[in-house]
Amino acid sequence: MATMAELYEARAALHDLMTGKRVATVQKDGRRVEFTATSVGDLKKYITEMEASLKTGGRRGPAGVRL
């Protein structure tokens, strides 16, 4: 399961890539993963998956009405 620290690290890596750095490194579960400008889509998918596992990102569902 992802942690908030890992999510922040992945977002920082995406920022690095988007601002011109050629390689960004992320560590997860003791493994080191390097992303390059050509794998920005993979990094975005990785961030989306972590957000889903942490339930921090995205839209909330519709509010229910209780009577």
Phi, psi and omega in degrees: 000140181285154175249164177299322180299319178294323178296315178299320179296318179294320178295321178295321178297318178297317178301315179302315180295318183288340180257016170108351176289140187281325183228135174238141183244136178231139176248134179215130178052040178077003179253146179254127180238131177253135177246142177244174181302331180283349181246027179301320179300320177296319180294320177297320178297317178301316179296316179299318179296319179293319178300319179295320181290331178266350181056044181252335187253177174081183181275155172275156177289172180295146179286134179277157178250127179245133179250000000 
